[in-house]
Amino acid sequence: MDTARLLPWASVEGKPCFLLAGDGTGYVSRLADEMEAAQLTVAAGLIEEAERVLGGRMWTPGELHLLAVELSESLKCVWRVAESRGDRLLRLEEAQELPRSERDE
């Protein structure tokens, strides 16, 4: 599967970063996998925090603002993970649908 993978981080300019991936077992691929897992873990923690803060019905405007900022940043990361994984799943499905002779080219 020799295609570009959207990485879970952006360049200094905020542009998406891609890896021309081979089999997905190289150092940068493994680092990206670990970062994606960490980003999803952070998102899960923020969901719990949001439920706690909102459920308590005793918050300050500052707390709500900080929560919204953190949730927004986390949502951007999760969206990037979903895009990257979705793209890879589509390519994998397409490769599996090709006749064997076309896959070997």
C-alpha positions in Angstrom: 0.0 0.0 0.0 2.4 2.7 -1.3 0.3 5.9 -0.8 0.4 9.1 1.2 -0.8 8.9 4.8 -2.2 12.0 6.5 -0.2 12.4 9.7 -1.8 13.5 13.1 0.2 16.7 13.2 0.5 19.8 11.0 3.5 21.8 9.8 4.6 25.0 11.5 2.5 26.9 9.0 -0.6 24.8 9.9 -0.5 22.8 6.7 -1.3 19.0 6.7 1.7 16.7 6.8 1.8 13.4 4.8 4.0 10.4 4.9 4.6 8.4 1.7 4.0 5.2 3.5 5.1 1.7 2.5 3.7 -1.1 4.7 3.0 1.2 7.7 5.6 -0.4 10.0 8.3 2.2 9.8 9.4 4.6 12.6 7.2 7.6 11.5 4.2 5.4 10.9 4.5 3.9 14.4 5.0 7.4 15.9 1.9 8.6 14.1 0.0 5.5 15.4 1.1 6.4 19.0 0.2 10.0 18.6 -3.3 9.2 17.2 -3.8 6.9 20.2 -2.8 9.7 22.6 -5.0 12.2 20.9 -8.0 9.8 21.2 -7.2 9.3 24.9 -7.1 13.0 25.5 -10.5 13.4 23.7 -12.0 10.7 25.9 -10.7 12.5 29.0 -12.2 15.8 27.8 -15.6 14.2 27.2 -15.6 13.0 30.8 -14.5 16.5 32.0 -17.2 18.2 29.9 -19.8 15.8 31.4 -18.6 16.5 34.9 -18.5 20.3 34.5 -21.8 20.6 32.7 -23.5 18.1 34.9 -22.5 20.0 38.0 -24.3 23.1 36.7 -21.9 25.3 38.7 -19.3 26.7 36.4 -17.8 30.1 35.7 -17.6 31.6 32.2 -13.9 31.1 32.3 -14.3 27.4 32.9 -16.7 27.1 30.1 -14.5 29.0 27.7 -11.4 26.9 28.6 -13.5 23.7 28.1 -14.8 24.9 24.7 -11.2 25.7 23.6 -9.9 22.3 24.7 -12.8 20.5 23.2 -12.4 22.4 19.9 -8.7 21.5 19.7 -9.3 17.9 20.6 -12.1 17.7 18.0 -9.7 18.9 15.3 -7.2 16.2 16.2 -9.9 13.5 16.3 -11.2 14.7 12.9 -7.7 14.4 11.4 -7.4 10.8 12.9 -10.7 9.9 11.4 -9.8 11.3 8.0 -6.5 9.5 7.9 -7.9 6.2 9.0 -10.9 6.5 6.7 -8.6 7.2 3.7 -6.4 4.2 4.6 -9.5 1.9 5.0 -10.8 3.0 1.6 -7.5 2.3 -0.1 -7.3 -1.1 1.6 -10.8 -2.0 0.4 -10.0 -0.8 -3.1 -6.8 -2.8 -3.2 -8.6 -5.9 -2.0 -11.2 -5.5 -4.7 -8.6 -5.4 -7.5 -7.8 -8.6 -9.3 -4.5 -10.1 -8.1 -2.7 -9.3 -11.3 -3.6 -5.6 -10.9 -2.5 -5.5 -7.3 1.0 -6.8 -8.2 1.7 -4.1 -10.6 
